[in-house]
Amino acid sequence: MKAVVVLLLIGCAHDHLEPVSVTTLAGHETLAQDTTPKERRRMVPPEVYIRTYLELFGGLAPLAVQQKARGKGNLFDTWDDYLSALGLPDLRVDIPRTTQTNAIMIATFERLGVALCDRAVEHDLAGRPPPVSERTVFAFDAGATDEESFAGKFDVLHRTFLGYPAGLAPSGRTARFFDLFRDVVARHAAKDAPKSAFKPEEAGWAAVCYGLVRHPELVLY
């Protein structure tokens, strides 16, 4: 019984304690915060990237994505052609998991990203596109005549690939991507431009997609 009374008194005493800043304690007047990086950035594990790739294609199964990604231009072959290059083990021929990032791995990630972007442009923007609600990546119309009209559409892609609003990104990112978009559109609209499967605005958005799918914030952590 006495123990219960003591605990109740301690609890009541704690209810009336005033918060005290740690800086008021002796020896704690200044608190240094160590923000230096403790190790280099690493690539996202291949399984995570492949899951993202499948989700961006609309949540399809791997074989369905393989068929959709190949399309007419053969930008994508089969998963078997890429899994070992991405660092995954191949137990059939006794190839272990790759433990170090290498140039082939990075190039393979980029190839997968280019396939995603081009197929998404074909599905979402080219020809007779489906309603915005049924588009996989480009949930907007292709036209963007100035940075203001570009910014809202770029924000959609920025949220899709990098997971947060473009307004929270380092300053100047939207402007730089708009310059990229505008330059690609101008090159594809020129009279002497080589023949392209995409219209100028479609090629511009494809280039923006290439930039985001290769961005360090997507493939590194």
N, C-alpha and C positions, 0 to 999 in steps of 0.2 A: 504493500500500500504506500509506504514511504517513497519507494522508487517511482511509483506512478506520479505522486505529488511533485517530486523533484523534476521529472520530465516535463510535466505541465508548466511548472514555473520557468524552466529553461525555454520552453516554446513561447511562453508569453513574453519573456525578456527579448527573444529574437524578433518578435513582432514589432518591438518598439525601437530596434536598432536603426540608426541613420546610416545610409550608404556612405562609404568612405572611399575616396579615390586612392588608388595604389600609389600615386605620385606623392601623397602626403606622408608616406612611411619613410623612415630613415633609410638612406641608401637607394631609394627608388625615385629620386627627384627627376631624373631623366631616364627615359626608356628608349633605347635604340632598337629600331626595327630592321632586321636583316631581310632585304628584298632581293638579294643577289641570287641568280639562278643556281641551283645545286647540281644540275646535270643538263646535258644538251637535250634539245627536243628530239623526240623519237617518233617514228611513223606509227600511225594507227595500225593495230594488228589486222592482217588480211581479212579475217573473218568479219571484223567490224566494218571494214570498207565494203566488202561484198554485200553485207546486209544492207548498208546504205544504198548501194547500187541497185539492189532489188527493190527497195522501197521507193526510190526515185523513179523507177520504171512503172510504178503503180502497184507495188506489192505482189508482183507475179512470182511464180515458182522459177527456180534457176533455168530449167530447160525452156520455159516460155520466154524468159528474158533472152536466152541465147538465140532463139528463133527470131525474136523481134529485133534484136540488136544487129543481126547479120544483114537484113534488108537487101538492097540492091547493090550497095557498094562494097560489101564484104569487109566492113570496118571491124567486124568481130567474127572470130572463127568458132571455136568451141571452148567450153570452160577448161577442158583437159589441156588445151594449148597454153593456158595462162596460169593455172593454179600453182605450178612449181615456180614459175617466174615471179609470182607474188609472194613466194616464201613458204607456201604450204607444203607439208611433207607428201611424198608419193610412196606409199608403202608397197605398191606393186613392184617397184624397181629399187626399193630400199634407199630412197632419197630422204634424208632427214629434213626437219624444219630449218629454214634459213634464220640465223640469229643476228645477222648484220644487214643493214640496209645497203643496197647496191644500185648501180645505175640501171640495170635491167629491170629491177623491181619498180623503180620510179617511172621508167618509160612505159612499163606495162600498166601502171595506174593511170598514166596520162592517156594511153590508148583506149582503155575502158571508158575514161571520162569523155573523150572525143566521140566515141560511139554513142554514149548516152546523149550528149548534146545534139548531135546531128539527127539522131532518130527522134528525139523530142521535138526538134524544130519541124521535122517532116510531119509528125503527128499533130502538134499543137498549133502550128502557124501556117504551114504550106497548104496550097490547094484550097479545099473547103474544110477548114478546121472545125472540130467539134465545139459544142458549147463550152464556155470557160470552166464550168463546174466539172467537166469531163477531161480536162487537159492534165497532163502528168507533171509538167514543169513550168511551161510558159502560160500561166493563167491570166493572160491579157492579150490585147491586140498588138501587132508588131510596130505600129507607127509611133515615132518619138521624134518630134521636130526640134525640141529644145531640152535643156537640162531639167527643167521643171517637169515636163511630161515624161522624161526618161526616169526621173528619180523614183516615182512611185512604182514603176514596173521593175526597176532594178532592186528595189526593196523586197519585192516578192521573191526574186531569185536569191537575194542575199539571205533572207530568212530560210529559204529552202535548203541551200547548200551549207551555210555557215551557222544557222540556228539562232540568229538574233537580228534586230533591225539594223539597217544600214546607217541610220542616224546615230547609232552608238559606236560605229566603227571609227578608226582614226580619221582625223579630218582630211578631206580631200579625196577620199576613196571614191565616192559617187562621181565626182568631177573627172577623175582619171578614167573611170570606166566609161563615162560618157564620151570622153575624147576618143577612146578606143572604138566605141560603137560608131561614132561619127566618121572616123577615118576609114573604117571597114566599109561602111555604107557608101562613102564617096568613091572608094576604089572600085567597088562592084558596080556603081552607077556610071563610071567613066565610059566613054565611047570605045576606047581601046581595051577595056577590061576583058580578060579571058572568060570563056563560057563557064557558068556556075550553075549548079543544081538549085541554088537558093536565090531568091530575089535579094536586092541590097539590104533591106531591113532584116530579112531572115538571116542573112549572113552576119549582120551586125550583132544580132542577139546570140547567134551561135558562138561568135568570138567572145562575147561577154560570158557566156556559159563556160567556154574553155578556161577563161581566167579564173572563174570561181571554183571549178572542179579541180584545178591545179593549185589552189591557194593553200599556203601552209597551214591555215587555221582548219582546213578540212582534213588534211592528211597527216598532220603532226599533232602531238600533244605534249 
